[in-house]
Amino acid sequence: MSQIPNARPPVAEMGFANLDLDRARRCGFPEVVYGPGKTVEQLEAIVARLIAAGQDCLVTRLDDAPAARLRDLYPAAQHDRLARTFFHAVRPAGQPMGRVAVVTAGTGDLPVAQEAAVTARALGCEVDVIADAGVAGLHRLLARLPEIQRADVVVCVAGMDGALPSVVGGLVGV
């Protein structure tokens, strides 16, 4: 019979946030920090604590002021303005864990699609972004179908209507 360990996983209790310092080991992917509602100082402290613990750190939905501050503090990190993400890798990237195709219906969907792509890369996946392939021009989608079919996971981003996920779901087995 297996026993539940008595030891509590390491948590950084910061007063305004409780950071899971064991997530990367336990789950295989880093802590993801949702940016909205946090001050620049809080985000700075969270990122610093995760990095000090040897964890990669991904911040999503990042506004301009905290992004500028984090870029100044961590110039080697990756800030994606379109996706509004900040990623600081501490550990070297391992072998990719799979391929993700992020497919957008239109150009207006690119910010959300890019956020999905950055997140999937931070989690260790290879990513193909296939933009502006909505069903209004079905030939554009069909031209990219071989790429989409190679993916282990497909993320459809379609802000105007829900037609793209239904069509893609009918064409691929993932």
Number of C-alpha atoms within 10 A of each C-alpha: 3 4 5 6 7 6 6 6 12 13 13 15 10 12 6 9 14 12 18 18 21 18 17 16 10 10 9 11 17 22 20 18 19 14 21 12 9 16 12 19 11 16 23 16 14 22 23 17 17 21 17 12 15 15 24 22 24 25 22 21 18 24 14 12 10 19 23 14 15 22 15 11 12 16 11 11 17 16 22 17 16 13 20 20 24 27 23 22 18 15 11 7 12 8 9 12 13 15 19 23 24 25 28 27 28 18 14 15 18 23 17 19 26 22 20 23 23 24 21 20 19 20 21 19 21 18 21 16 18 21 21 20 22 25 19 13 11 12 12 16 23 16 11 14 16 11 14 26 16 15 20 16 18 22 19 23 26 23 16 11 10 13 15 23 20 11 14 22 12 10 13 16 12 14
